[in-house]
Amino acid sequence: MIQLDANIVSVSLPAIARSLGASFAGIEWVITAYVLSFASLLLPAGALADRFGRKRLLILGLSVFTFASFLCGSAPTLTVLIIARALQGAGAAMQLSAALATLSHEFQGEARARAFSFWGSVVGIGAALGPVVGGLITQSFGWEWAFYINLPIGAILIALIIRVVVSSRDPDAMQIDLPGVACFSGGLFLTTLALIEGNHRGWTDPWILGEGVGAVILFALFILVEGKEARPMLDLSYFRKPTYIGANLAQFSFSAGMLTMLTFIPIFLQSGLGHASASAGLMMLPTVIPMFVVPRIVTHYLAHRFSGRDLLTAGLLLVCLGLFALALAVQHLGYGPMIGGMTIAGIGAGLLNGETTKVGMTVIPRERSGMASGVSGTVRFTGLVVGIAALGAILYTRVAAVVADALPMISTADRAALVRDITAGKLSGATLVGYDASTLKSLALSSFASGYRALFLAGALFMLVSAVLVWRLVDAAETPPTSTSSTRPRSKPR
């Protein structure tokens, strides 16, 4: 539900803009408001789950998310929609932190491995199907139903959680660390905002530099505050464990290097190869199917034989290999050559999807599972934002270089406008005085493919470096193969 909503709305933006009479610059905040709220509140939400109870916060998060979905669907103006999306992001942060903490507390041993494998499968499917589902809903029922669909689902989930989820909390939790919440949320807010706006404004823009400096100051204050807290929101002592650092690096790398591809590849299939959104969604199946199937293979056949370090490293290396294969295939401008790379990357993603969270949770005590889930969610989401910003910058830079080589005589303003059109996927609509449409389209297509080749190569190199670091950091003895004798603890709802 969360993953779908993070992606489903992007397809609906043109319809929302027409309905509410909004500009493109304004409509971007429909996405940005959700991202900022969600990312900034994940870690504080984990602390709240430990303090007030995971089940209680899960119900509260679902209630907020469902109510905000109603406000989004019925929003009469863009301003109301943006405010409702920020509220929806807050509800999503509470949901995700509480849900992960509940899984970590409730399941142990092999049962925990199965639970996180299934969770990883669902996240992968939700991320991949978001644009397809969004397109079908918007086309068939209107953009409002991209939000209204959450209402019956939310009501059913709340009823199920009340009935089946066992209450749990950290018995040693103290008062809420308000200074820590303010510093961390503010720092992550400014970081995320700078990353989102950096490629548009330019990385040397005074606003971007100011947001970066402000984020550094707030994070420094956060570290000082947490060091003085008896029961900090984020216990920094856990980051002295190399295994915990390695697990979070794997989580970050998986998001930055692989989950970002669930955004970039469909854009290439639509803009570069000219396929419709629904067709592009179906073409993602070589990546999506392994993300659903492989976690089950891990649970039943691999988790008992290999350590968490082995599985994480293998997953990162497979994604690296898949992205390298895509870099070789993309110049052919055909879907067929891409299938092999997409499949290999999907298999690697299937290994990583649940394993990254499980390994990170393993070295944290059960009573602090809310904090651990908040860290896991924050790292994953931050990786996604950083990856899109960094890979988007690489795409833009490479396209600009190809255009500059091909058209050295045009003005800087015309070149920048052409590059913006190409990187946005407007390959057929690019115009330039003095050049015919066919010549510009050929240049747009070749530069777009060259940009994606650089993007895939950068992603592959990043995953290779991450695999080496994770192998060095994660201790196989701390992440041993799962015991087949472990079972789910028997407990009754109370």
C-alpha positions as CSV (number, residue, x, y, z in Angstrom):
1,M,0.0,0.0,0.0
2,I,2.8,2.4,0.9
3,Q,5.0,1.4,-2.0
4,L,2.2,1.7,-4.5
5,D,1.3,5.2,-3.3
6,A,4.9,6.3,-3.5
7,N,4.9,5.5,-7.3
8,I,1.2,5.4,-8.4
9,V,0.7,9.1,-8.3
10,S,3.6,10.0,-10.6
11,V,1.6,8.6,-13.6
12,S,-1.5,10.6,-12.5
13,L,0.3,14.0,-12.4
14,P,-0.7,15.2,-15.9
15,A,-4.4,14.5,-15.1
16,I,-4.1,16.2,-11.7
17,A,-2.5,19.3,-13.3
18,R,-5.3,19.5,-15.9
19,S,-8.1,19.0,-13.3
20,L,-6.7,21.6,-10.8
21,G,-5.3,24.0,-13.3
22,A,-1.8,23.7,-11.8
23,S,1.6,24.4,-13.4
24,F,4.2,21.6,-13.7
25,A,6.4,23.3,-11.1
26,G,3.5,23.3,-8.7
27,I,2.4,19.8,-9.4
28,E,5.8,18.4,-8.6
29,W,5.1,19.2,-5.0
30,V,2.4,16.5,-5.0
31,I,5.3,14.0,-5.0
32,T,7.8,16.1,-3.0
33,A,5.5,16.7,-0.1
34,Y,4.9,13.0,0.4
35,V,8.7,12.2,0.0
36,L,9.8,14.9,2.5
37,S,7.3,14.0,5.1
38,F,7.8,10.2,4.8
39,A,11.6,10.4,4.9
40,S,11.9,12.9,7.7
41,L,9.6,11.0,10.1
42,L,10.6,7.4,9.6
43,L,13.2,7.3,12.5
44,P,11.0,9.4,14.9
45,A,8.1,7.0,14.1
46,G,10.3,4.0,15.1
47,A,11.0,5.7,18.5
48,L,7.3,6.3,19.0
49,A,6.5,2.7,18.2
50,D,9.0,1.6,20.9
51,R,7.6,4.1,23.4
52,F,3.8,3.8,22.9
53,G,3.5,0.3,21.3
54,R,3.9,-1.0,17.8
55,K,0.3,-2.1,17.3
56,R,-1.0,1.2,18.5
57,L,1.2,3.2,16.1
58,L,0.4,0.8,13.3
59,I,-3.3,1.5,13.7
60,L,-2.7,5.2,14.1
61,G,-0.5,5.3,11.0
62,L,-3.1,3.5,8.9
63,S,-5.8,5.7,10.1
64,V,-3.9,8.9,9.3
65,F,-2.9,7.4,5.9
66,T,-6.4,6.4,5.0
67,F,-8.0,9.7,6.1
68,A,-5.3,11.7,4.2
69,S,-6.1,9.6,1.1
70,F,-9.7,10.8,1.3
71,L,-8.5,14.4,1.6
72,C,-6.2,13.9,-1.4
73,G,-9.0,12.4,-3.6
74,S,-11.5,15.2,-2.6
75,A,-9.0,18.1,-2.7
76,P,-10.5,21.1,-4.4
77,T,-7.2,22.9,-4.9
78,L,-3.5,22.1,-5.4
79,T,-2.7,23.6,-2.0
80,V,-5.1,21.2,-0.2
81,L,-3.7,18.3,-2.2
82,I,-0.1,19.1,-1.2
83,I,-1.0,19.4,2.5
84,A,-2.9,16.1,2.4
85,R,0.0,14.4,0.7
86,A,2.3,15.6,3.5
87,L,-0.1,14.1,6.0
88,Q,-0.3,10.9,4.0
89,G,3.5,10.7,4.1
90,A,3.4,11.1,7.9
91,G,0.9,8.2,8.1
92,A,3.1,6.1,5.8
93,A,6.2,6.7,8.0
94,M,4.2,5.5,11.1
95,Q,2.9,2.4,9.2
96,L,6.3,1.3,7.9
97,S,8.3,1.7,11.1
98,A,5.6,0.0,13.2
99,A,5.1,-2.8,10.7
100,L,8.8,-3.7,10.5
101,A,9.2,-3.5,14.3
102,T,6.2,-5.8,14.7
103,L,7.7,-8.4,12.4
104,S,11.1,-8.2,14.1
105,H,9.6,-8.6,17.5
106,E,7.0,-11.3,16.7
107,F,9.2,-13.7,14.6
108,Q,12.5,-15.4,15.4
109,G,14.8,-17.8,13.6
110,E,13.5,-19.4,10.4
111,A,10.1,-17.8,10.9
112,R,11.7,-14.3,10.9
113,A,13.6,-15.2,7.6
114,R,10.3,-16.2,6.0
115,A,8.5,-13.1,7.3
116,F,11.2,-10.7,5.9
117,S,11.4,-12.6,2.7
118,F,7.7,-12.2,2.1
119,W,7.8,-8.6,3.2
120,G,10.7,-8.0,0.7
121,S,8.7,-9.6,-2.1
122,V,5.6,-7.4,-1.5
123,V,7.8,-4.3,-1.4
124,G,9.3,-5.2,-4.8
125,I,6.0,-6.0,-6.4
126,G,4.5,-2.7,-5.1
127,A,7.4,-0.7,-6.4
128,A,7.3,-2.2,-9.8
129,L,3.6,-2.2,-10.3
130,G,3.0,1.3,-9.1
131,P,3.2,3.1,-12.4
132,V,1.2,0.4,-14.2
133,V,-1.6,0.4,-11.6
134,G,-1.6,4.2,-11.5
135,G,-2.0,4.4,-15.3
136,L,-4.9,1.9,-15.4
137,I,-6.7,3.6,-12.5
138,T,-6.3,7.1,-13.9
139,Q,-7.3,6.1,-17.4
140,S,-10.4,4.1,-16.2
141,F,-11.7,6.0,-13.2
142,G,-9.9,9.3,-12.9
143,W,-6.9,10.4,-10.8
144,E,-9.0,10.7,-7.6
145,W,-9.3,7.0,-7.4
146,A,-5.5,6.6,-7.2
147,F,-6.2,7.9,-3.6
148,Y,-9.8,6.6,-3.0
149,I,-8.7,3.0,-3.5
150,N,-6.8,3.3,-0.2
151,L,-10.1,3.8,1.8
152,P,-11.5,0.3,1.7
153,I,-8.1,-1.3,1.9
154,G,-7.2,0.8,4.9
155,A,-10.4,0.0,6.7
156,I,-9.9,-3.7,6.2
157,L,-6.3,-3.6,7.4
158,I,-7.2,-1.7,10.5
159,A,-9.8,-4.3,11.4
160,L,-7.3,-7.1,10.8
161,I,-4.6,-5.5,12.8
162,I,-6.9,-5.0,15.8
163,R,-7.8,-8.7,15.6
164,V,-4.5,-10.5,14.9
165,V,-1.5,-8.3,15.8
166,V,0.0,-8.8,19.2
167,S,0.8,-5.6,21.2
168,S,4.5,-5.0,22.0
169,R,6.7,-2.1,23.1
170,D,10.1,-1.4,24.6
171,P,9.6,-1.7,28.4
172,D,12.6,0.5,29.1
173,A,11.5,3.3,26.8
174,M,11.4,6.8,28.4
175,Q,10.0,10.2,27.4
176,I,10.2,11.2,23.7
177,D,13.6,12.6,22.7
178,L,12.1,15.9,21.3
179,P,15.4,17.7,20.6
180,G,16.6,14.6,18.8
181,V,13.4,14.4,16.8
182,A,13.6,18.0,15.8
183,C,17.3,17.9,14.8
184,F,17.1,14.6,12.9
185,S,13.8,15.4,11.1
186,G,15.0,18.9,10.2
187,G,18.3,17.6,8.9
188,L,16.8,14.9,6.8
189,F,14.2,17.3,5.5
190,L,16.8,19.7,4.3
191,T,18.9,16.9,2.8
192,T,16.0,15.4,0.9
193,L,14.8,18.8,-0.3
194,A,18.3,19.6,-1.6
195,L,18.6,16.3,-3.4
196,I,15.2,16.6,-5.0
197,E,15.8,20.2,-6.2
198,G,19.6,19.9,-7.0
199,N,19.3,18.7,-10.6
200,H,16.7,21.4,-11.4
201,R,18.3,24.4,-9.6
202,G,21.9,23.4,-10.0
203,W,24.2,22.2,-7.3
204,T,25.9,25.6,-6.8
205,D,22.6,27.4,-6.4
206,P,22.6,29.4,-3.1
207,W,19.4,27.7,-1.9
208,I,20.8,24.3,-2.4
209,L,24.1,25.2,-0.7
210,G,22.1,26.8,2.2
211,E,20.0,23.6,2.6
212,G,23.2,21.5,2.6
213,V,24.9,23.6,5.3
214,G,21.7,23.7,7.4
215,A,21.5,19.8,7.2
216,V,25.1,19.4,8.3
217,I,24.5,21.7,11.3
218,L,21.3,19.9,12.3
219,F,22.9,16.4,12.0
220,A,25.9,17.6,14.1
221,L,23.5,18.9,16.8
222,F,21.6,15.6,16.6
223,I,24.8,13.6,17.4
224,L,25.6,15.9,20.3
225,V,22.0,15.6,21.7
226,E,21.9,11.8,21.3
227,G,25.2,11.4,23.1
228,K,23.7,13.0,26.2
229,E,20.4,11.1,26.2
230,A,20.0,8.2,28.6
231,R,17.7,6.4,26.2
232,P,18.4,8.1,22.8
233,M,16.1,7.9,19.8
234,L,19.0,6.6,17.8
235,D,21.6,4.6,19.9
236,L,24.8,5.5,18.0
237,S,26.7,2.7,19.9
238,Y,25.2,0.2,17.5
239,F,27.2,1.8,14.7
240,R,30.3,0.6,16.3
241,K,29.4,-2.9,15.1
242,P,30.9,-3.4,11.6
243,T,28.1,-5.9,10.8
244,Y,25.4,-3.3,11.5
245,I,27.3,-0.7,9.3
246,G,27.6,-3.3,6.6
247,A,23.9,-4.3,6.7
248,N,22.9,-0.6,6.4
249,L,25.4,-0.1,3.6
250,A,23.8,-3.0,1.8
251,Q,20.3,-1.5,2.4
252,F,21.5,1.9,1.1
253,S,23.2,0.4,-2.0
254,F,20.2,-1.8,-2.8
255,S,18.0,1.3,-2.8
256,A,20.4,3.6,-4.6
257,G,21.7,1.2,-7.2
258,M,18.7,-1.1,-7.8
259,L,15.3,0.2,-6.6
260,T,16.0,3.4,-8.6
261,M,16.1,1.3,-11.7
262,L,12.4,0.6,-11.2
263,T,12.0,4.3,-12.0
264,F,14.6,4.7,-14.7
265,I,14.1,1.5,-16.8
266,P,10.3,2.2,-17.4
267,I,11.2,5.7,-18.5
268,F,13.7,4.3,-21.0
269,L,11.2,1.7,-22.3
270,Q,8.6,4.4,-22.8
271,S,10.7,7.4,-24.0
272,G,13.6,5.6,-25.6
273,L,11.8,2.6,-27.2
274,G,8.4,4.2,-27.6
275,H,6.2,1.8,-25.6
276,A,3.0,2.7,-23.8
277,S,3.0,2.8,-20.0
278,A,1.0,-0.4,-19.6
279,S,3.3,-2.2,-22.1
280,A,6.4,-0.9,-20.3
281,G,4.9,-2.2,-17.0
282,L,4.6,-5.7,-18.5
283,M,8.1,-5.5,-19.9
284,M,9.4,-5.1,-16.3
285,L,8.3,-8.7,-15.6
286,P,11.9,-10.1,-16.1
287,T,12.9,-7.9,-13.1
288,V,9.7,-8.2,-11.1
289,I,9.1,-11.9,-11.2
290,P,12.6,-12.8,-9.7
291,M,12.0,-10.2,-6.9
292,F,8.9,-12.2,-5.9
293,V,10.2,-15.7,-6.4
294,V,13.8,-15.5,-5.3
295,P,13.1,-14.6,-1.6
296,R,11.1,-17.9,-1.3
297,I,14.1,-19.8,-2.8
298,V,16.3,-18.0,-0.3
299,T,14.1,-19.1,2.6
300,H,13.7,-22.7,1.6
301,Y,17.0,-23.6,0.1
302,L,19.7,-21.0,0.7
303,A,19.2,-19.4,4.2
304,H,20.1,-22.7,5.9
305,R,23.3,-23.1,3.9
306,F,24.7,-19.6,3.6
307,S,25.4,-16.7,6.0
308,G,23.8,-13.3,5.7
309,R,27.2,-12.0,4.5
310,D,27.2,-14.5,1.7
311,L,23.7,-13.7,0.6
312,L,24.1,-9.9,0.7
313,T,27.4,-10.0,-1.2
314,A,26.0,-12.3,-3.8
315,G,22.9,-10.1,-4.3
316,L,25.0,-7.0,-4.7
317,L,27.3,-8.7,-7.2
318,L,24.4,-10.0,-9.3
319,V,22.8,-6.6,-9.5
320,C,26.2,-5.3,-10.6
321,L,26.4,-7.9,-13.3
322,G,22.8,-7.2,-14.4
323,L,23.5,-3.4,-14.7
324,F,26.7,-4.0,-16.6
325,A,24.7,-6.2,-19.1
326,L,22.1,-3.5,-19.4
327,A,24.9,-0.9,-20.2
328,L,26.0,-3.1,-23.0
329,A,22.5,-3.8,-24.3
330,V,21.0,-0.3,-24.1
331,Q,22.9,1.0,-27.2
332,H,21.0,-1.5,-29.4
333,L,17.8,0.4,-28.6
334,G,15.8,-2.8,-28.4
335,Y,13.9,-4.6,-25.6
336,G,15.2,-8.1,-26.4
337,P,18.9,-7.4,-25.6
338,M,17.8,-5.9,-22.2
339,I,16.0,-9.0,-20.9
340,G,19.1,-10.8,-19.7
341,G,20.4,-7.9,-17.7
342,M,17.0,-7.2,-16.3
343,T,16.6,-10.8,-15.2
344,I,20.0,-11.0,-13.5
345,A,19.5,-7.7,-11.7
346,G,16.0,-8.9,-10.6
347,I,17.6,-12.1,-9.1
348,G,20.1,-10.0,-7.2
349,A,17.3,-7.8,-6.0
350,G,15.4,-10.9,-4.8
351,L,18.3,-11.9,-2.7
352,L,18.7,-8.4,-1.2
353,N,15.1,-7.4,-0.7
354,G,14.3,-9.1,2.6
355,E,17.9,-10.0,3.5
356,T,19.1,-6.4,4.0
357,T,16.4,-5.7,6.6
358,K,16.8,-9.1,8.3
359,V,20.5,-8.8,8.7
360,G,20.3,-5.3,10.1
361,M,17.6,-6.3,12.6
362,T,19.6,-9.4,13.7
363,V,22.2,-7.4,15.6
364,I,19.7,-5.2,17.4
365,P,17.9,-6.3,20.6
366,R,14.2,-7.1,20.1
367,E,13.1,-4.4,22.5
368,R,14.7,-1.8,20.3
369,S,13.1,-3.1,17.1
370,G,11.2,0.1,16.6
371,M,14.4,2.1,16.4
372,A,16.0,-0.5,14.2
373,S,13.0,-0.5,11.8
374,G,13.2,3.3,11.7
375,V,16.9,3.2,10.8
376,S,16.2,0.6,8.1
377,G,13.4,2.5,6.5
378,T,15.3,5.8,6.6
379,V,18.4,4.2,5.0
380,R,16.3,2.6,2.3
381,F,14.3,5.7,1.5
382,T,17.4,8.0,1.7
383,G,19.2,5.6,-0.7
384,L,16.3,5.9,-3.1
385,V,16.4,9.7,-3.1
386,V,20.2,9.9,-3.3
387,G,20.3,7.3,-6.1
388,I,17.7,9.1,-8.2
389,A,19.5,12.4,-7.7
390,A,23.0,11.1,-8.4
391,L,22.1,8.8,-11.3
392,G,19.9,11.6,-12.8
393,A,22.8,13.9,-12.6
394,I,25.0,11.4,-14.5
395,L,22.3,11.0,-17.1
396,Y,22.0,14.7,-17.5
397,T,25.8,15.2,-17.7
398,R,26.3,12.5,-20.4
399,V,23.4,13.7,-22.5
400,A,24.8,17.3,-22.3
401,A,28.2,16.1,-23.4
402,V,26.8,14.3,-26.4
403,V,24.7,17.3,-27.4
404,A,27.6,19.7,-27.0
405,D,29.8,17.5,-29.3
406,A,27.1,17.2,-31.9
407,L,26.0,20.9,-31.9
408,P,28.9,23.0,-30.7
409,M,27.7,26.2,-32.3
410,I,24.3,26.6,-30.5
411,S,23.9,28.9,-27.6
412,T,24.2,27.8,-24.0
413,A,20.5,28.5,-23.4
414,D,19.4,26.5,-26.4
415,R,21.6,23.6,-25.5
416,A,20.3,23.6,-21.9
417,A,16.7,23.6,-23.1
418,L,17.4,20.7,-25.5
419,V,19.2,18.6,-22.9
420,R,16.2,19.2,-20.4
421,D,13.8,18.0,-23.1
422,I,15.9,14.9,-23.8
423,T,16.4,13.9,-20.2
424,A,12.7,14.4,-19.5
425,G,12.0,11.9,-22.3
426,K,10.7,14.3,-24.9
427,L,12.7,12.8,-27.7
428,S,10.2,13.5,-30.5
429,G,9.2,17.0,-29.4
430,A,12.6,18.5,-29.2
431,T,12.9,21.7,-31.4
432,L,15.7,24.0,-32.3
433,V,15.7,26.8,-34.9
434,G,17.7,25.9,-37.9
435,Y,17.6,22.1,-37.4
436,D,15.1,19.7,-38.9
437,A,13.0,17.5,-36.7
438,S,14.5,14.2,-37.9
439,T,18.0,15.3,-37.2
440,L,17.1,16.4,-33.7
441,K,15.2,13.2,-33.0
442,S,18.2,11.1,-34.1
443,L,20.4,13.1,-31.8
444,A,18.0,12.9,-28.9
445,L,17.7,9.2,-29.2
446,S,21.5,8.6,-29.4
447,S,22.2,10.9,-26.6
448,F,19.4,9.4,-24.5
449,A,20.9,5.9,-25.0
450,S,24.4,7.2,-24.2
451,G,23.1,8.8,-21.0
452,Y,21.5,5.6,-19.9
453,R,24.6,3.6,-20.7
454,A,26.6,5.9,-18.4
455,L,23.8,5.6,-15.8
456,F,23.9,1.8,-15.8
457,L,27.7,1.7,-15.8
458,A,27.8,4.0,-12.8
459,G,25.2,1.9,-11.0
460,A,27.2,-1.3,-11.7
461,L,30.5,0.3,-10.4
462,F,28.7,1.5,-7.2
463,M,27.3,-2.0,-6.6
464,L,30.7,-3.6,-7.1
465,V,32.3,-1.3,-4.5
466,S,29.4,-1.9,-2.1
467,A,29.8,-5.7,-2.5
468,V,33.5,-5.5,-1.5
469,L,32.8,-3.3,1.5
470,V,29.8,-5.4,2.7
471,W,31.9,-8.6,2.5
472,R,34.6,-6.9,4.6
473,L,32.3,-5.4,7.2
474,V,29.6,-8.1,7.8
475,D,30.7,-10.9,10.1
476,A,29.6,-14.3,8.9
477,A,29.6,-15.5,12.6
478,E,27.0,-12.8,13.5
479,T,24.8,-13.6,10.5
480,P,25.0,-17.5,10.5
481,P,22.7,-19.7,8.3
482,T,19.2,-19.9,9.7
483,S,18.5,-22.9,12.0
484,T,15.7,-25.1,10.6
485,S,14.6,-25.8,14.1
486,S,13.5,-22.2,14.8
487,T,9.7,-21.7,15.0
488,R,7.4,-18.8,15.4
489,P,6.8,-18.0,19.1
490,R,3.3,-18.9,20.2
491,S,1.5,-16.0,21.8
492,K,-2.1,-14.9,22.1
493,P,-3.4,-11.4,21.4
494,R,-3.9,-9.5,24.6
